[in-house]
Amino acid sequence: DILNEGDEIKAVDLYWQACCEAKTMSASELEETLSKCITLNPYFGEPRILLSQIHLQQKHFDEALFQAEYGLKLLLAMGTLADKRVSWEAMIAWSRILISKSKEKSWPDSPWGLVGLGLVK
């Protein structure tokens, strides 16, 4: 399928809205915004990674795993990020952490729990 330019622009705008307004949006609003983004541009990996993290926070492990694996697949296929705030390598590593935690069916309940997520067990 060929991606419509208008849909691509809307998808990027929705992704940035979710990133910039995350602190003021509810989890369901974030999920809805990112789902719209994914519908508009199914080739955009970063929204799936962010959506996976939201699902993990809600303990929706199966959906988190699906989104993280699919998002990682897209990121690896593209070899670059649209979101340049972090390096490609960091996003790949974060995606793999989300996959690992989804499979373990665990996610930290506090900010301090996030500190050690990248540590080797």
N, C-alpha and C positions, 0 to 999 in steps of 0.2 A: 504494500500500500504506500501511496505517496502522501506525505504529511502536508496538510494545508498550512500555508504560512501564517494565516490568522490564528489557527489552532495552536501552532507552535508558540506564537507570541502570548496568547492567553495562558498557555500552560506555564510559561516562564513567569508571567505576572502572578499567577496563583501560587507557584512555588515560593516566590519572594515574599508574597503576602504571608504565607505560612511561616516562613523563616523570621520575618521581621515582627510579626504580631503574635508569635507563639505564646508569649507570656500573658497576653490578654484574651486569647481564644481558649475555649474549652477543648477537651480532647476530641469530642464529637465534631466540633467545628473544624479542627485541624484535619481530622480524618476525612471529612466531607470535602474540604478544600483540596487536599492532596489527591483524593480519589478523582475529583474533577480534572485535576492536572494530568493524572495518569491516563484518563480517558481521552483527553485532548492530544496528548503526546505519549503514546505507549513506549517510545524509545528513549525516554528521559529517565536515567537511572536514579538520580539523586532523590526525587520525590518518594520513590519506593523505599529507599534507605531510611529516610525520615519517617515515613509511615510505619516501617518495621519497628523503629524505636518507640513510636507511640503505642503500637500494639503490645510491645514488651512491657511498657509501663502499666498497661491495663491487664497484663497477664494473659493476653490472647496469643499464646505461643505458636499455634499452628499458622495463623495468619501472618504473624511476625516472621516466621521462617520462610513462608512463601514469598513475601515481599523482599526480604533480605537476599534470598537466593536469586530471585529474578532481577533485582536491582544490581547485584554483583555481576551477574551474567551480562547485563547491559553495559555496565561500566568497563568490564574487561573487553567487550567487543568494541567499544568506542575508543578506549585507550587515552581518554582525556575527560575532563569534567567541564560542565557548563558553569558550575559554582566554583569559582577560583579562590574562595576563602581558605581552603585547605588544599594540601597537595593530593594528587591522585593516589599516591601510595598510602597516605593517611586515610583516605576514604575507603580504599580497598581493605586496609587493616580493620577499620571500624565496621565495615560490612561483615567481615569474617568474625568479628567479636559478636555481632548481632546474631549471626547464624549459630555460633557456638552456644550462646545463652538461650536462644530459642530451642535448640535441641536439648539443652539441660533443663529447660522449663524453669528458669530462674532469672530474676532481675532484681537488682538492689532496690531497697525501699527508701534509701537515704542518699543524699549527695555524696557522703563519704564512701558509700559502697561503690560508687562509680570510679573512684580513684584507682582501685586495683584491678579493674576489668582487663587491662592489657597485660597483666603479669602472667608469667608462665607458672603453671601448677606443678 
